């Protein structure tokens, strides 16, 4: 079997790493470490702590904390552990390493970051660069490892999943569990949603559309939560600009349908990760068949705007009774000005009349816009308005 990709070469899948960004992180770390040491020295002065207690007393009383509350700073070791955690996470993200890691490795790093004390000191530049360099050199193998991880975590009980390779339909089991009260999912398995993240990110790369390649860790977790909370079970939903289709089932199963070109290239990568896993007589699908849906080329909507749409959709149902929802200026200010501009445009397209109040922005609709907004989140592109007339 030929192992070369037919859609895009592996060498084009990675961004060039700017080493100056890591140098900048190291300089920031050293400066913050010095500030922590200096601050801790100040806190060691009894007179300073007495004065600080009085300065904070009004805030303590106003917040019902109690007048006997005392500010207890962390030890130097604890503070530096938090600092290490922050900067290792920044380094993994700024170098694109975390994005390319397969879920198994990403999960291990998440645990190390959460435990903090297991991380090496970030102020040792040699250790930092050696660790990041080793991870960067693994990026090409990470892609194959992702595909192997996806394959190994497909459902073994569904005959649609072929034990010799990928088909155009992939089935994951035990992704979520149902709540008996409202028959909706009450928990989602973060690891399985992580494997779905890996699948989606690999597909973005295979398509070669840079607008589809975005850092979407835990995005599948939010996507599954959105579909479950809106009772969207047993129906195919286009996701990621139409790159895939996804169907969610109440019993915790997720079906994903991909283009035949994608399944073929996933098999190429699988063969690279684990040679001889595929039968020698495996046939390449007819990629020119009329049944093969064209690969997508659409641009994604700005991610911050999509997150704001999710915030609106997550509001309690009683707030939608009057077809009116609102977001506080604080919630809006957490996103960039561009994100807010795109979000307002999307809400206007959904039929909203926007008004600004003292503490919030209100979006009033004539008709319920949920299905339109859900399509925005799942596909990440602007859907056709005519297909979302809830009253039609």
ABEGO torsion letter per residue (X at the ends): XBABBAABBAAAABBBBBAAAAAAAAAAAAAAAAAAAAAAAAAABAAAAAAAAAAAAAAAAAAGAEAABBBBBBBAAAAAAAAAAAAAAAAAAAAGAAAABBAAAAAAAAAAAAAGAABBBAABAAAAAAAAAAAAAAAAAAAAAAAAAAAAABBAABAABBAAEBBABBBBBGABBBBAAAGBBABBBAAAAAAAAAAAAAAAAAAGBAAABBBABGAAAAAAAAAAAAGBBGBBBBBGGGABBBBBBAAGBBBBBBBAAAAAAAAAAAAAABBGABBAABBBBBAABAABBBBBABBBBBAAAAAAAAAAAABBAAAAAAGBBBBBAAAAAABBAAAAAAAAAAAAAAGBBBBBBAABBBBBBABBAAAAAAAAAAAGBBBBAAAABAAX
